């Protein structure tokens, strides 16, 4: 489930979230984890509004739990516990819904049989979504540090997967400067992700 180099949730942030008066900690926590919980609930099959409700429910549960008792990393990783809380909230939301009835149409059955199975287990979904959100947050924080064309060269070649030569030509840069820009930004993103994680 867990990548060996996946950053741990900062214990200091978890302790601060438990302090009901630390709004900055809560804001940072919500910024990182709300999208993670929401996308995990969507992956579980919930509609947009239901996934938003689950995210709110989970965040309130986490806030109450951390206020009562600080997280103990010797008992479990925080994201393991969060995954369990999210999974249970999604299951409860799904149980509360009226299930659609099957049509009996063999064409529908053929489409279902042809659909790819989702290979990820619950923990992998939450971990993947956490890593994505960590990257997005770090990117938002780091982007203002770089010139627009430098960031564009990084984003287009690294995230969008465009060929370096094409992006360099389009931006009027040498391919070597695109490589250098990518390297600088990746190094800075790693620093920010380490700080956040």
Phi, psi and omega in degrees: 000318190253133174290140184298334182258014180293131181290148177275153173295134181296123179299325181299321178294318180297319178296318180293324178297325178296338177275108185300344182268353184267083183295326180297319179295315180298317179300316179296317180299313180296319180301322181279313192266334180303310179298326180295311181295316180301310182293327176295317178295321177296319179299328179287352176109007180278148175288168184308305184297320179293321178294323176296318178298316179298317180300316179297316180299314181296315180298318178295320178297316180296316179300315179296316182297316181290332177289325180285317185210125178299152179296136179249102184295344179285340179276317180191155172294145181301315183291335174294314178296315180299321178299318179296315179298317180295314179301315180296319178295320178294318179297315178299319178294319179293323179295330181283350182268148173284125182284142176292144178275147177291152182270337184081000181286124181293335176295320177295317179298321179296320178295319179296319179294327182281341182294142178290141175288146177277111187283348186275141173271175186305314182296323179295322180297309181297317180298315180298316180293324177297313181298320178297315182292324176299316178296313181300316180297314179298319180297317178298323182284326186272329186309317181298345181282350186238150176297152183304315182288332177292314178297318180298319178298316177298306187298315184293324183273327184268313184271312182278344176076022178286149179297139182301318181299319180294316181292318179301314179298313182298323182267359181069036181240165172277147177305324179299324179289330175292316176301316181295318178298315179301315183298314180298315183290319179299317179299316180292322177297319178299319178298316182291321178296320178297319178295316180289321187280000000 
